[in-house]
Amino acid sequence: MAAVKLMDFDKALELFEPVLGFEVHVELNTRTKMFSAAPNPANEEFHGAEPNTLIAPVDLGLPGSLPVVNATAVRSSISLGLALGCSIAESSRFARKNYFYPDLGKNYQISQYDEPIAFEGSVEVELEDGTLVTIPVERAHMEEDAGKLTHMGSTGRIQGAEYSLVDYNRAGVPLVEIVTKPIFGAEHRAPEYAKAYISAIRDIVRGLGISEARLERGNLRCDANVSLRPRGQEKLGTRTETKNVNSMRSVERAVRYEIQRQAAILADGGSITQETRHWHEDTGTTSPGRPKSDADDYRYFPEPDLLPVQPSRELVEELRAALPEQPVARRRRLKAEWGFTDLEFQDVRNGGLVEVVEATIAAGATPASARKWWTGEITRLANAAEQDASELVSPENVAALQKLVDAGTLTDKLARQVLEGVIAGEGTPQQVVDARGLAVVSDDGALIAAIDEALAAQPDVMAKIKDGKVQAAGAIIGAVMKAMKGQADAARVRELILERAAQQ
């Protein structure tokens, strides 16, 4: 394959104006699917089930099976629409989106077309430097997810695959698709807009409690639309749609790459193909998918087996009253309450740790200690294990661990050993301390005995200390800590050494 020509990013922005658009699919975490009673794999309880075990006749498109709307999914969809600042339709209708593909057995997807549940809204997003940007939302509509194809072969992709396996567990999972209007004015910050917007949607749905919003699991998936138009031109350029980008960093990289790729083509007199494109995390590139279909190609028509959804005004207002604090306002409030600098809070936010830090503080830890544990040792261990930090240990156990440090039961070094025991499933911090015998030795008698033994081995140190060279005590402290296997309070050991010197 010939190398793809890219234009320098800054040069591309001199010649062309980028116009963005995003389609974000949110998997709802209801217990059952959108139109059947089968368990929903997007619910944490059923995550990781064996293929084709969470299915019902409706999910497979078996003859005679009829869909039934999940009322909880409708409520969640309305709540999300309200959180996006949308109007909620008095009546919305499901439609059949027809296409032939093996990931939906009935060969059509039940979605919403011209009558979505929510429309005309906007989302306020915060860029890394605190700048607030308003992203216009065209609609948020309900639909079902498709099944999952696994292509078997050396590449793992459909090109060159020997055969493909279909898992229908995901078929019928409730989705809300959020579609923005064209986004103008992003300019050089276009990649940052993409990352900030997806982050905002994740924060909103997590705050509502309607989705696990795990990008790496596909609970939240983004299709990023990018087009360029020459400076001064009114007509929009031809867009590409990069599909199912599954991390914040990847969304940012994909938008940057497409701007550079499209600019190089246009500058050479070429034209952009309206198509879907696949993002490749390993190479940081996109590749062609299929020509992008227009709405007419899907032959939408009203779903004959489902009545329109007509939520009462009372229900809409009940859900509006229950909306949580908006993410931007919440972050600013927490930053002020915790006393974090911009950089400290950014570390927490970028790590997706705001919720667990908040829960750790609620469990009794100070803001500084909660931040230290989560952005430090826990994140390090999570990265090494290729896991999410919040999966390793509970906020309650982190707070309990810090209490043992504050009480002098543990040093920071011992606390890290205890943390590893907690993560390994050995129990609570106190149980790990007891089982491993890791508590700090607080018996002065034992410490003095170790100090005397160390002084006997290094008799010149005491003379140096008495001559005013207090830093010489470090050698004795090190020897004592080694003898006590790290289970001594270094500050207390130092005090006892200096007391010893004063007595002589």
C-alpha positions in Angstrom: 0.0 0.0 0.0 1.4 3.4 -1.0 2.2 5.8 1.8 -0.5 8.3 2.5 0.6 11.9 2.0 0.0 14.2 4.9 0.2 18.0 5.1 1.7 19.8 8.0 -1.1 20.5 10.5 -0.4 24.3 10.8 -0.1 24.6 7.0 -3.4 22.7 6.6 -5.2 25.2 8.8 -3.7 28.1 6.9 -5.4 26.9 3.7 -8.6 25.2 5.0 -11.2 25.6 7.6 -12.1 22.4 9.4 -15.8 21.6 10.1 -16.5 18.9 12.6 -19.4 16.7 13.6 -19.8 13.8 16.0 -22.1 10.9 16.3 -21.8 9.3 19.7 -23.5 6.0 20.6 -24.2 5.5 24.3 -25.1 1.9 25.4 -27.6 2.1 28.2 -27.1 -0.1 31.3 -30.7 -1.3 31.7 -31.0 -4.9 32.9 -32.7 -6.0 29.7 -32.4 -5.1 26.0 -34.2 -2.4 24.1 -36.9 -4.7 22.6 -36.6 -8.0 24.4 -36.3 -9.5 27.8 -32.8 -10.9 27.2 -30.1 -9.7 29.7 -28.2 -6.6 28.6 -24.4 -7.2 28.3 -23.9 -3.4 28.7 -25.0 -3.8 32.3 -22.0 -4.5 34.5 -23.8 -7.6 36.0 -23.8 -9.4 32.6 -20.5 -8.1 31.1 -18.2 -10.8 29.8 -20.9 -13.4 29.2 -20.1 -16.3 26.8 -21.1 -15.5 23.1 -24.7 -16.0 22.1 -25.9 -16.7 25.6 -27.8 -13.3 26.2 -30.3 -13.7 23.4 -34.0 -13.9 22.7 -36.1 -14.6 19.6 -36.4 -10.9 18.9 -32.7 -10.4 18.9 -32.2 -13.1 16.3 -35.1 -11.9 14.1 -36.9 -15.2 14.4 -40.3 -15.3 12.5 -43.2 -14.4 14.7 -41.2 -12.6 17.4 -42.4 -9.1 18.2 -40.5 -6.2 19.9 -41.6 -4.6 23.2 -40.1 -1.2 24.2 -38.0 -1.1 27.3 -39.7 1.6 29.5 -36.5 2.2 31.6 -34.5 2.8 28.4 -37.1 5.4 27.3 -36.7 7.2 30.7 -32.9 7.1 30.4 -33.1 8.5 26.9 -35.3 11.3 28.0 -33.0 12.1 30.9 -30.0 12.2 28.6 -31.9 14.4 26.1 -32.7 16.8 28.9 -29.1 16.8 30.2 -28.1 17.8 26.6 -30.4 20.8 26.7 -32.8 19.2 24.2 -36.5 19.5 23.7 -38.4 16.3 24.3 -40.8 15.3 21.6 -44.4 14.9 22.7 -44.5 11.9 20.2 -41.6 10.1 18.7 -41.7 7.1 16.5 -39.5 4.1 15.8 -38.5 3.3 12.2 -36.9 0.4 10.4 -33.4 1.1 9.0 -32.9 -1.5 6.3 -29.6 -3.0 5.4 -28.2 -6.5 4.8 -25.5 -7.5 7.2 -25.0 -10.5 9.4 -24.8 -8.6 12.7 -28.6 -8.2 12.8 -30.5 -11.3 12.0 -33.7 -9.6 10.8 -31.7 -7.4 8.3 -33.0 -4.1 9.7 -32.2 -2.0 12.7 -35.0 -0.5 14.8 -34.0 3.1 15.2 -35.6 6.5 15.0 -35.4 8.6 11.9 -37.5 11.8 11.3 -39.2 11.7 14.8 -36.5 11.4 17.5 -37.1 11.4 21.2 -34.9 14.6 21.7 -33.9 17.4 19.5 -32.3 20.9 19.3 -29.9 21.1 22.3 -26.4 22.0 23.1 -23.5 20.8 25.4 -21.0 23.1 27.2 -17.6 21.6 27.1 -14.4 22.7 28.8 -11.0 22.7 27.0 -7.8 22.0 28.9 -7.1 25.6 29.6 -10.6 26.2 31.0 -12.1 27.7 27.9 -15.8 26.9 27.6 -17.2 25.9 24.2 -20.8 25.3 23.2 -21.4 22.3 20.9 -24.8 22.3 19.1 -26.8 19.1 19.3 -29.1 18.3 16.4 -30.8 15.2 18.0 -30.6 12.3 20.3 -32.5 9.2 19.2 -33.2 5.7 20.5 -32.2 2.6 18.7 -30.8 -0.9 19.2 -27.2 -2.0 18.8 -26.0 -4.6 16.3 -24.2 -7.9 17.1 -20.5 -8.2 17.1 -18.4 -9.8 14.3 -15.0 -11.4 15.0 -13.0 -11.9 11.8 -10.8 -14.9 12.0 -7.4 -14.8 10.3 -3.9 -13.4 10.5 -5.0 -9.7 10.5 -8.1 -9.9 12.6 -9.8 -7.6 10.0 -12.4 -8.4 7.4 -9.9 -8.0 4.6 -8.2 -11.4 4.3 -10.2 -13.1 7.0 -10.7 -16.8 6.5 -14.2 -16.7 8.1 -16.2 -14.5 10.6 -17.9 -15.4 13.9 -21.1 -13.6 15.0 -22.0 -12.9 18.6 -25.6 -11.8 19.0 -25.2 -10.9 22.7 -24.9 -7.2 21.7 -27.8 -7.3 19.2 -30.6 -5.3 20.7 -28.6 -3.5 23.4 -30.4 -0.1 24.0 -28.5 2.8 22.4 -28.9 6.5 22.3 -27.2 8.1 19.4 -26.3 11.8 19.9 -25.8 13.7 16.6 -24.3 17.2 16.6 -24.9 19.9 14.1 -21.8 21.0 12.1 -19.3 22.6 14.4 -17.5 25.7 13.2 -14.8 27.8 14.6 -12.6 25.0 16.1 -9.6 25.9 13.9 -6.3 24.7 15.4 -8.1 23.3 18.4 -10.3 20.9 16.4 -8.6 17.8 17.9 -9.0 19.2 21.3 -12.7 19.9 20.7 -13.2 16.3 19.8 -11.6 15.0 23.0 -13.4 17.6 25.2 -16.8 16.8 23.7 -16.5 13.0 24.1 -15.2 13.6 27.7 -18.3 15.8 28.3 -20.7 13.2 27.0 -19.0 10.5 29.2 -19.3 12.7 32.3 -23.0 13.4 31.6 -24.0 9.8 31.1 -22.0 8.7 34.2 -23.5 11.5 36.2 -27.0 10.3 35.2 -26.0 6.7 36.0 -27.5 5.4 32.7 -24.3 3.9 31.2 -21.0 2.4 32.3 -19.6 4.7 29.6 -16.4 2.6 29.2 -14.9 3.4 25.8 -12.6 0.4 25.8 -15.7 -1.8 26.2 -17.7 0.0 23.5 -20.2 1.4 26.0 -19.4 4.7 24.4 -18.4 4.9 20.8 -17.7 7.9 18.6 -17.9 8.5 14.9 -15.9 11.6 14.1 -16.9 13.5 10.9 -14.3 15.9 9.4 -14.5 18.1 6.3 -12.4 20.9 5.1 -13.3 23.9 3.0 -11.0 26.5 1.4 -10.7 29.7 3.4 -13.5 32.1 2.4 -15.7 29.4 0.8 -19.3 29.1 2.0 -20.0 25.6 0.7 -19.1 22.8 3.1 -16.5 20.3 2.0 -17.1 16.6 1.6 -16.9 14.8 4.9 -15.5 11.5 6.1 -16.7 9.6 9.0 -14.1 7.8 11.1 -16.0 5.0 12.9 -16.0 3.7 16.5 -13.0 5.4 17.9 -12.5 4.0 21.4 -10.5 6.3 23.5 -10.2 10.1 24.2 -6.7 10.2 22.9 -7.7 8.3 19.7 -10.5 10.7 18.9 -8.1 13.6 19.2 -5.5 11.8 17.0 -8.1 10.7 14.4 -9.4 14.3 13.8 -5.8 15.6 13.5 -4.9 12.8 11.0 -8.0 13.4 8.8 -7.3 17.1 8.7 -3.8 16.5 7.5 -4.8 13.8 5.0 -7.7 15.7 3.5 -5.6 18.9 3.2 -2.9 17.1 1.3 -5.4 15.7 -1.2 -7.2 19.0 -1.7 -4.0 20.9 -2.1 -3.0 18.6 -4.9 -6.2 19.2 -6.8 -7.9 15.9 -5.7 -11.3 15.4 -4.2 -12.5 13.8 -1.0 -14.6 10.6 -1.1 -17.6 10.6 1.2 -17.0 7.4 3.1 -16.6 5.8 6.4 -13.0 5.3 7.6 -11.5 2.9 10.1 -9.1 4.1 12.8 -6.0 2.1 13.4 -4.6 2.6 16.9 -1.3 0.9 16.2 -0.4 3.1 13.3 -2.3 6.2 14.1 -3.9 6.3 10.7 -7.3 5.9 9.0 -8.2 3.6 6.1 -11.2 3.5 3.7 -14.3 1.7 4.9 -17.3 1.9 2.6 -18.9 4.7 0.7 -21.1 6.6 3.1 -24.8 5.9 2.5 -27.4 8.6 2.5 -30.7 8.3 4.4 -32.5 7.2 1.2 -30.3 4.2 0.9 -31.6 2.7 4.1 -35.3 2.8 3.0 -36.5 4.1 6.4 -40.2 3.5 7.1 -42.2 3.5 10.3 -41.8 0.4 12.5 -45.3 -1.3 12.2 -44.9 -3.4 15.4 -44.4 -0.5 17.8 -46.6 2.4 18.8 -45.3 5.9 19.0 -43.5 6.9 22.3 -45.6 9.6 24.0 -44.1 10.6 27.4 -46.4 12.7 29.6 -45.3 16.2 30.4 -45.4 15.2 34.1 -42.8 12.4 33.5 -40.6 14.8 31.5 -40.7 17.4 34.3 -40.1 14.7 36.9 -36.9 13.6 35.1 -35.8 17.2 34.6 -36.1 17.8 38.3 -33.9 14.8 39.0 -31.0 15.9 36.7 -27.6 16.0 38.4 -25.3 19.0 38.5 -23.8 19.8 35.0 -20.3 18.3 34.7 -18.5 21.7 34.1 -20.1 23.3 37.2 -19.5 20.2 39.2 -15.8 20.0 38.3 -15.3 23.7 39.2 -17.1 23.2 42.5 -15.0 20.2 43.4 -11.7 21.8 42.4 -12.5 24.7 44.7 -13.7 22.5 47.6 -10.6 20.3 47.3 -8.2 23.2 47.0 -6.4 21.7 44.0 -4.4 23.7 41.6 -5.4 23.6 37.9 -2.6 21.1 37.2 -3.6 18.9 40.1 -7.2 18.8 39.1 -6.3 18.2 35.5 -4.3 15.1 36.5 -7.3 13.7 38.2 -9.7 14.6 35.4 -7.5 13.3 32.6 -7.1 10.0 34.5 -10.9 9.6 34.7 -10.5 9.7 38.5 -12.9 12.5 39.6 -15.5 10.0 40.9 -13.2 7.7 42.8 -11.3 10.6 44.3 -14.6 12.1 45.4 -15.7 8.8 46.9 -12.4 8.4 48.7 -12.7 11.8 50.3 -16.3 11.0 51.3 -14.9 7.8 53.0 -12.7 10.0 55.2 -9.4 10.7 53.3 -8.1 14.2 52.8 -8.3 15.6 49.2 -4.5 15.6 49.0 -4.1 12.0 50.1 -6.9 10.8 47.9 -5.3 12.5 44.8 -1.8 11.2 45.8 -3.0 7.5 45.9 -5.1 7.5 42.8 -2.9 9.5 40.5 0.2 7.8 41.8 0.6 4.2 43.0 -2.8 3.0 42.0 -2.6 4.4 38.5 0.9 2.9 38.2 -0.3 -0.5 39.2 -3.4 -0.2 36.9 -1.2 0.7 33.9 1.1 -2.3 34.6 -1.9 -4.6 34.8 -3.6 -2.9 31.8 -6.7 -2.3 33.9 -8.9 0.6 34.8 -7.7 2.1 38.1 -11.2 2.1 39.6 -11.3 -1.7 39.1 -8.3 -2.4 41.2 -9.4 -1.1 44.7 -12.4 0.5 46.2 -12.4 4.1 47.5 -13.3 2.8 50.9 -10.2 0.7 51.1 -8.0 3.6 49.9 -9.4 5.8 52.7 -8.9 3.0 55.2 -5.3 2.6 54.1 -4.6 6.3 54.5 -6.1 6.3 58.0 -3.5 3.6 59.0 -0.8 5.9 57.6 -2.2 8.9 59.5 -2.3 6.9 62.7 1.3 5.9 62.4 0.5 2.3 61.9 2.1 2.3 58.5 4.8 4.2 56.7 4.2 5.2 53.0 6.5 2.3 52.0 4.6 -0.2 54.1 1.3 1.2 52.9 2.3 0.4 49.3 2.9 -3.2 50.3 -0.5 -3.3 52.0 -2.2 -1.8 48.9 -0.7 -4.6 46.8 -2.2 -7.1 49.2 -5.6 -5.5 49.0 -5.5 -5.6 45.2 -4.4 -9.2 45.4 -7.6 -10.0 47.3 -6.1 -10.5 50.7 -8.8 -8.5 52.4 -9.1 -5.0 53.8 -6.0 -2.9 54.6 -6.2 -3.8 58.3 -6.6 -7.5 57.5 -3.5 -7.4 55.2 -1.5 -5.6 57.9 -2.5 -8.3 60.4 -1.9 -11.2 58.1 1.5 -10.0 56.8 2.7 -8.4 60.1 3.4 -5.1 58.4 2.6 -2.6 61.2 5.2 -0.1 62.2 7.1 -1.2 65.3 6.1 1.4 67.9 7.9 -0.2 70.8 10.8 2.2 71.7 12.6 -0.6 73.5 12.9 -2.6 70.3 14.0 0.5 68.4 16.6 1.4 70.9 18.0 -2.1 70.8 18.3 -1.9 67.0 19.9 1.6 67.3 22.5 0.3 69.8 23.3 -2.6 67.6 23.8 -0.2 64.6 25.9 2.2 66.7 28.1 -0.7 67.8 28.8 -1.6 64.2 29.5 2.1 63.3 31.1 3.6 66.5 32.4 6.7 64.7 28.9 7.9 63.9 28.0 8.9 67.4 31.2 11.0 67.7 30.2 12.9 64.5 26.7 13.5 65.8 28.1 14.9 69.1 30.3 17.2 67.1 27.2 18.7 65.5 27.2 16.6 62.3 23.5 15.6 62.8 23.2 14.4 59.2 25.5 11.5 60.1 22.5 9.9 61.9 21.3 8.9 58.4 23.6 6.0 58.4 22.2 4.6 61.6 18.6 5.3 60.6 19.2 3.3 57.4 20.7 0.4 59.3 17.8 0.4 61.8 15.2 0.5 59.0 17.0 -2.5 57.3 17.1 -4.4 60.5 13.4 -3.7 61.2 12.5 -4.6 57.6 11.2 -1.2 57.0 8.7 -1.5 59.9 10.0 1.5 61.8 9.1 5.1 61.9 12.2 6.9 60.5 11.4 10.1 62.3 11.0 8.4 65.6 14.3 6.5 65.1 16.0 9.8 64.4 14.6 11.3 67.7 15.9 8.3 69.7 19.4 8.6 68.1 19.6 12.2 69.0 18.4 11.5 72.5 21.1 8.9 72.8 23.7 11.4 71.7 22.5 14.0 74.2 22.7 11.4 77.1 26.3 10.6 76.4 
